[in-house]
Amino acid sequence: MKTIALAVVFLAVTGVAALPAVAADGKITLTGEITGTTCSISGGTGSAPGTSPDFSVPLNKVQASALKAPGQTAGAKPYYIHVGSCPKDTTVAVMYESSSPAINPATGNLVNQAPAKPEPATFVEVQLVDGVTHRPMDLRLGQNSSPAKVPASGEVSLPFAAQYIATGTATPGPVSTQVLYSVTFP
């Protein structure tokens, strides 16, 4: 038994010693900056700043017949995320948090989370659109929206829209969903 234990120790030591040295092919230097700047954040459906970073966007009512086939969109509702009290020339953007539980991992849109009573709309999701590029945002990716530079006033509004998108033949009923967001400084 003592011989086996010594053999295992010998193999362990020589096995480690026999590993080839690995030479690095390059070096990555990571740099960043911690800022003391805190901008105020609010949102809403009007162009005037709201009072809270948490806000609601009441979507327009649309007929189920407007959402008969997958990919059809209807009822686009503009909204804004307002950033204020920021230094001039600060670049800001919005990133929708990809960890938000309502994001459909197959489509990148927001699933309907309306309560079971009354019967919620089916085969419909909510799609967010970048108000600058007018392109749908794939919320799975956690990417920034189009950036905006803060003017001398220290305030800027980032435009977006929310719209229904069919995943099949939509049925009537309420729609409700949520998403988390962060203002970033790209």
Secondary structure as GFF3:
##gff-version 3
##sequence-region A 1 186
A	DSSP	alpha_helix	2	17	.	.	.	ID=ss1
A	DSSP	beta_strand	40	44	.	.	.	ID=ss2
A	DSSP	three_ten_helix	64	67	.	.	.	ID=ss3
A	DSSP	beta_strand	73	84	.	.	.	ID=ss4
A	DSSP	beta_strand	91	96	.	.	.	ID=ss5
A	DSSP	beta_strand	110	111	.	.	.	ID=ss6
A	DSSP	beta_strand	124	130	.	.	.	ID=ss7
A	DSSP	three_ten_helix	139	141	.	.	.	ID=ss8
A	DSSP	beta_strand	148	149	.	.	.	ID=ss9
A	DSSP	beta_strand	156	166	.	.	.	ID=ss10
A	DSSP	beta_strand	181	184	.	.	.	ID=ss11
###
